[in-house]
Every structure is written in C-alpha cells, then in structure tokens.
C-alpha cells in the first residue's frame, strides 16, 4: 500500500479508495471479478460516498438501493438533487465503475448504508442508461484531480453487486450477516495507518514549502546591513537573518520534522501490529489501540490544519514572488488546503477525539488507562490535588530548551484543559442540561482540550524519536527543532491562566536563542529532505540559488507574452488612446505645439 | 479620489498610483501635459517602483537615471537583472507610460530616488527603443490585474521629465531644491487616508466572505437533530447552530464591522483635516497626526493579515463546496491575499509602528503624548507602579461583555507589552549591544507589542463608533459584535502572564453567551451589507438560499463537461481498458464465462 502515496492526480482515488474498498468489503468471489481488472487499469473506479447534501453525516446519505426480488436486482436511485454523488475523485470524467454508498432498503425497511459495485460507463465511455455523470467545475487547486457528480435513476444491478464479505441479501430478500467478523484490532490499526499516511503527506507538503522559503530567504536580500550607509549600492541583509522571518521559517521547519516523526511512528506501529517484527520503538502493546486510533483523528486534523496555515505563512515569507505560480509555493498552498476538509473535516475529527477524551475521563475512575490518555491516571490517586498540577517554575532559560521540562508543560496543559472541560460538562449535565446541548455549548473548550491533548502526544512521539538516535550533531539539531516546535506552540496558543509571567519570559528568550542556534544548520536541514528541483518545481527555491534568472525566464514564457499587442488591444484600447500624442515618444516635451 | 476604490482590475493602478503620482510630484507645467490625457485614458500609465531585487528597501532600488548635460537628457538604465522593474500593475501589457523610480546620478554623484516620466510604448503599442516589457506570468489570484516587468537600456528622456515640483536639475546639471515644501500635515493625512482605504477594502472583502459563509451555514444541514433518531431521513441541524462553526462565523462578522468602523473613522478624519467640517467624531486636533499616521501602518498590516486569515477560515467553514471556484469564497481568498504583502509587507509595517512606539516611550519622559499613544502617559507619574497595572478581577461573566472593561484589558496588555519591550531594549543597549542588533533580537516581542497597541486603538475606535449611535436595537447588536471581537482576540492571542485563570474562564463563558445572543441577528447583519447576488457572485451564498440548484447548474456548465468522452480518452485511456468486459455493463455477474 505504501506506493499509493506517490500517486498524484487523477488515479489516486482509484488506487487509494476504490481498490481498497473492494479489498476490504468484497467477498473472495467478488474480488476475483473486479480486483485483477482494477489492478491492471482495465477498469477505473471511484469511491462514491459523499453527496451534494451530505458529507460528514454518512448515516444521512440519501442514495437508496431497493431490492427487487422479482428480478433479483438492486434498484439504485439518487431521488433528490441533494442525494446526487458529489466530489468523488476519478468520477467526473475517468471512472468506468463506482463503489456506491447507498441506504439498503428491503421490503420498505432501512438497513443502513451499504456499498454497491456499479458500472457507470460503457465500452465507449458513455454513461450507461439512467446515469448522469460529469465534472464539478474548477476548484481552488488540485485541478489535476477529476472530481465529479453522479445521478442514478433506476439503475439496476445484480444482487451479487452488493459488496458482501460481512453481510448479504439472499435470494428471498433476507438480510444475512456473514460469519466473518471485522477484526477490531485491524480496523483500528488501519485507521491509524491511513491517518499516519495523511500526517506524512502533510509533512511532505510542508517540507516542499520549507525548502522553497528557506532557500529564497537565503538568496533574497533586503535592507542595508549598516543603516548608516548612504549609497544605494550598500551591502544588504539576507532576509533569513531577520528574527521574525527566521521564526516563521524555522517553526515550520520544526513542524515538518515533528510531523515526519509522528507519521513514521504511526505507520511503523501499524506495520508492527501487522506482524513486522523489524519495527522498533513502536506500539507492541495492542491493548491501547482504540485509544491510539481515537487520538489519531485529532492528530490528522491538527496536522493538516497547521500545515495548511504553515504553507501559507511560508508563502507570505516569500513576499511578492511567493504570489507567482512559478514560485511553486503558491500552488502548493491551494493544492494542499482541501486536506483539512476532506476525509473528515478538521473540526469534526477534533470533536471526535473530544468524545473519546470525555469517555476516558469517565472510565479512568473504574480502571487505569493506557496509551495516549495514560496521563489521566493521576486522578485515580485519592490524594490528587489539581491545584498542585503546575510544573515547577523555571530557574533558567535553558530549562525551556529541555525536552522533559517542555513535556511537563504540555502534559500540564492537557491535563488542566481535559479535567476542566470534563468537570464543566458534568456540572451542566447535573444541572439538567441534555448531554447533546451541554456538549455543544462547550465545544470550543473541548476543541482546545483536544488540541492540547494531541499536541502533548505529538511532542511525546517527537521526543522519543529524537532520543532513539545516538548522541551526534544530527541528534542535537533534531532536539533543537523539537524544542523550537514546543516553544512555538506556547507562543501561539493562549496559555493564559496556565503559565506564569516568568515562564512566558523564558519561552520568548529560549525561542530567540533556539532560532540563532538552528540558523547554521538551516540549509542542511532542508537539503536533507533530498527533494530534487524537478519535485520542488520552483523558480525561487532552486538548489543553485539562481532564482532571479529563473523568475525572468519563466516570465518571458508567460502566455500573455506570446502576442504583442495583447489580444483585445485593437478593439478595446486603441480607440481610446491619443496616438498622435504617443507618436512623439519621449521627445514630447520638445514639441512646440504643447 | 473616493471613486478609485470601486475600480477593479487592470486600470486600478493607472488611477490609483500613476495619476496620483503626477498629481503629487509634478509641477503645474508637467501636470498640464500628462494629467488631462491620463484622465481621459488617452495614455495609460503605471507606477514603476518595485524591482526584481528590491521591494521594501526603496532606497536600495538599482535603476539609475544619469544626466547627460550635452543632450539635456536623463539616460535611464536597469543595469542588472535584479534592477528590472517587477510587479507594477498596468505595466506588462497595457501601459503606454511609466512613472519610473530611479536613483538620480549627477556628475557621478548619487542624489537618491526620484521619479521620471517615461513613455514605454509607441502609437502602435510596440515597446520603444531600449525598452523590454512584458507580463510576469500567472499568479495565485487577482489575474485580472496585468502585472509586468520592464528593462531599460539607455532610454533617453528630456530633462523636463523628472517630476520636479519639489526639486529639479537645471540645465547645468545642478540639483535645485524647489521653494515648495511638502506639507507634513497633508503627508500624514494622505497616509492615513490611503491606509484607511485599505482597511476599508479589507472589511469589504471580509464582508463578502461573511455573506457567503453565513448564508451557506444557514442552508447547509448536517448531523441529526436527535442523535437517537435511527432513520436516514431524520431531521438535521443547520450547521450555524454548532458552537465552533458559529464562533468562526461570528468572529469574522464582528471583525468585518469593526474594520468598517475603523476605516470610516480614518477616511473621515482625513476629510475633516482637509476642511470638510461636516465630519463628526473624528480627529480635529491635528497635533497627534504623526502618531496617528504611524499607528495606521500597523493597523493596515493587522487588518490585511487578519482578513486574509479570516476569509480562508470562512472558506473552510463552507466545507468541500468552499473549495469550488463557483463558491465565490475560494477565489476571494486567493485574490485578496496579496494585500498582506503589497504596499508594505505586514511584518515591515508592524515593525515600522514598533519603531515609533519605542520612540514614543523615550519621548514621554520629556512631555505628554497624545493620540493613540496617550495611554503611555501614565509612566510620567512619579508614583507609577507597573505591578499595579492589572485591571480588577471580574465579578461576573457580564463584565466580559462590558466594553469599558474590555478596553481596560486591551489597554493593560498594550501598556505591559510596550513597556516590557522598551525596558528590555534599554537593558540590551546599556549592556553594549548595538541598537540594530538589540532591535533585531527583540523583533518578535516588538511585533507582539505593536499588535497589542494597534488592537487597543482599533477597539477604542470601534467602541466610540457604536456609542455615537442612539440607544436602539441596532446599537445593541453592534455593541455585542464589538464585545465578541474583543473576546475573540483574547481567545486567540497568548495572554499568558496577563490574565488570571478567572478572567480566562469568564472570557470563554462570555464568548459562548455572545454567540447565542448574536445568532438571531446574524442573517440581518450580513444582509445589511446590501451586496446583491451579482457582487457576491457565489453559488453557495445566494440570497434566495437555492444553493444546491446553483451548484448543479454551475457544474453542468463546466468546460470539462462540454466534450464526452474527455479530450485524451482515445489516446491515453481507451487502450488500457478491457472493453469486452465493459460491454457487459452491470450484467457482468450473470455472464457464464466469469
């Protein structure tokens, strides 16, 4: 499955979603029909779940599959405008098949969402009868991905097209559960793998942006080194040497590395669970799998959200030239940003993790927890006193570069926010508020608590990862990046009521010092991503540093420069101009008639 | 000048920059030649300042204008790649003229940057001799604006083409200062007007985004109202009624209004200073003009930065459909975002205000300050004790909705951060650090202090504006928006060390309550912008609420849907497909040969 991640553009969904849906939900007999063809691209499929009116509420999908016992067929319909499939990749123009999510109806009774294999185009690539299919129109980015809509009107498929590994509808129209059970362990592990891959994708996108922005900031100079210099040719400062610029660059660089550590850990843990004993430093105790899977929702959400913002801030770091598509960083931002919404909107995923956190808080009274919520076990101590949670006051700036001290701050925040919102929730329910209402009225707080929880877990993984390495200059550099990551989170988020004025002062000073310490390694740290120019694909992020030449060469090739005067000049502009006046050129002043 | 703001696309720079440069810097005789032609669009001009290698360091521009006494001409050159003009709007394809910023050289001596009128294209719209001109290539957004490059090789213009209202070069090649002096009052007022217009533009862009996101969030439903409902057709919740969504929507709505108040105040103050006595509630005391102008740099920076982020967050609030260009909100984000970089990068503008703040801090010991830095006067009191600055602890949640109490918090933060960074700066300089080095090492802190300073001033203007109105339901609604704005700033920024745990708790609760109080007015508050559908230009923000119909109609018209199969199908896709298999359609299961 690893190779999927390098697939770009239109066939990503065929491989990543269509094939894996068959793999997971189809019976062996069904697999035998469709899988070999899909592997050889003899059919192209899409994953038709999302509808115009329904995304995150999958249970509310309105496409229906009604069983017709007479003909032994399912009749598929998208009865309303809102029930049309909307967004599936590979659907609009490419797909021959669709794995259609639809509500199963047997004898007028609802059986929930099931997946049906539907051929949508014929051998001449025309839509089959009852099928209307097309493209959604231009998007903000990622336009190499064909995204489409699909309407079904009485489309009939054989009974055997219900993907039936885990359940079936028999010839009499009875719903039959298969003896095969989904393996919850595998289910959780797969979830973590998928989300780990998405965190890895986030890190990869940010890596590209970091390469561009760091290289540009080394070549770009602006502002005289000596403010007293009066000549316009006086030497200037590399913009990477301005503190604010340096902070913006290095914090994203540190996030890139941290997310890479996290994604590697998540994916390797999956491999270890699958039985690959070569993996080290990863989960082997599977008892915490549900907790890990639940936390991974928030981690994917936070990673994609931070990376979308991070790419955009790095783009701004490239000034005006970051606005040119030729910069490579401009399209990167708009191509990436849908990932905060798709496969689970970030807010919903965060609240999903929130639900689990509050459940954990209830469960911890009954027995100790493990995995990412282990830190909640302190409340089991009958002597537990929340007022004594706060970490000791720092005695030096260096303490704010110490990974253990930083971990203690992150742990403290997570604990304080989770306990705080848990107590408030309980209070409101005790006062008679309905669970759902209390939940909604506290969602902003829950959101913050989940963020704190996930960032604490992310920091733990990052710290463990860098400590796996032998003492070396590479490890020292990695430790500094992780420390900067932690400090930048403290600078960003509102830690009011959690940190003292002294801690805040030390965080600022530690950040300033870390920036200077990381500076000598900055170029090596982006070169280490080993992205060739063809992948970075940027005029301003070129390895050889000849960015101004590249910008100019690209401009010359602009489509608008291929005709002169521009298209429309004769009709729209020339009639307005004073061509007699223009004939004088720059000698106009000397014309006596003026 | 007001009508300039409604100009869109390619001629904005002709009017807004070329014409106003002539107006400001040309002598009456010069104006007589070019202005009437420019007004009638008989010539089209651009403002050629920025170069490939220089943007914010205007003093470092490398284009040179050398005087040739023999011919009484200036010889203009962009001698290096980096000195080519790069970015000017209206230059690449449209401009006949350019106001060229160049270093004046007389007898080998540098005289600084001056502006020269250069005709660049002839009566057939071909570049004149020595001129290479073209388009920069596609940008992330705002592609209706023609942005170009310009290289000059020994381009000769008459001596009289130096815009010479304030200085001139005489026939002997001597530099002569004119007797006309720039009016500093007018200079500051113009600065504030321009920045006020940009803040207004920021508010207008966010208004459009708010209209779309609020309307969409009222139509879009997701998630069953009653979680126990088991049918897929059960009623669902409008997404505006989820707390996190509501917070994200209303905080931007409040920012829209606050920035509108601020921009109106800035522009009206300009009018009042220009002698329009009808203006009320604006500056009449011109002694604080320099302070106001200095603060306006940071205000423009913060406004454009917050609005760029705000539009993008509102775009995310529209889920997947916010990623379609047809949503209107997707192109809005990418069309707007250059404004955080152009006309002064936001970081540089913020640090500019920072320089002024530190100067003010030094000046306040010598005499009281007025205008936006008036609050610093407290340090003149010999009894002044910074430890007693903190506002009283709130005694109720309502206090966090009280505009005076919120003002006291913002004032406290501004004062604490400005004094803090001022003291640290002084300490470092006393220890022997160079001014420039100390400044750079504290830039992050200065950035935060300026943000606090500007947001305090913005809040003051907003509070004064809403209080000008009579008691009414509109005023009550506006007050709630301003209170939400203030609370959202507290939620966002790091107030650690400034707020107590109790204040934080009250802020969260006040925010939650304000969201519920604003909800009934939300639709009216966006309708009040009075933007017709033709301006909102959005499938998902339509006034009539028929967003799903609009999305579908737009999709049908997609260019990709105009040919079927898609272009490239026969060459690239058909050869791979198993067309025999596809012939069976959905009957494939029943084919005996399988």
Interface residues (C-beta under 8 A of the other chain):
Chain A: X33 X37 X40 X41 X42 X43 X44 X50 X52 X53 X54 X55 X56 X57 X59 X60 X61 X62 X81 X82 X84 X86 X87 X92 X93 X94 X96 X103 X110 X112 X113 X118 X119 X121 X122 X123 X124 X125 X126 X128 X134 X135 X136 X137 X138 X139 X140 X141 X146 X149 X155 X156 X157 X158 X160 X161 X221 X222 X223 X224 X227 X230 X231 X232 X233 X234 X236 X241 X242 X243 X244 X245 X247 X312 X316 X319 X320 X322 X323 X324 X325 X326 X330 X331 X333 X334 X337 X338 X340 X341 X342 X345 X346 X347 X351 X436 X440 X441 X442 X443 X444 X445 X447 X490 X491 X492 X493 X494 X495 X496 X497 X498 X499 X500 X501 X502 X503 X504 X505 X508 X511 X512 X548 X549 X551 X552 X554 X555 X556 X557 X558 X559 X560 X561 X564 X565 X566 X569 X573 X574 X576 X577 X578 X579 X580 X581 X582 X583 X585 X586 X587 X588 X589 X590 X594
Chain B: X33 X37 X40 X41 X42 X43 X44 X50 X52 X53 X54 X55 X56 X57 X59 X60 X61 X62 X81 X82 X84 X86 X87 X92 X93 X94 X96 X103 X110 X112 X113 X118 X119 X121 X122 X123 X124 X125 X126 X128 X134 X135 X136 X137 X138 X139 X140 X141 X146 X149 X155 X156 X157 X158 X160 X161 X221 X222 X223 X224 X227 X230 X231 X232 X233 X234 X236 X241 X242 X243 X244 X245 X247 X312 X316 X319 X320 X322 X323 X324 X325 X326 X330 X331 X333 X334 X337 X338 X340 X341 X342 X345 X346 X347 X351 X436 X440 X441 X442 X443 X444 X445 X447 X490 X491 X492 X493 X494 X495 X496 X497 X498 X499 X500 X501 X502 X503 X504 X505 X508 X511 X512 X548 X549 X551 X552 X554 X555 X556 X557 X558 X559 X560 X561 X564 X565 X566 X569 X573 X574 X576 X577 X578 X579 X580 X581 X582 X583 X584 X585 X586 X587 X588 X589 X590 X594
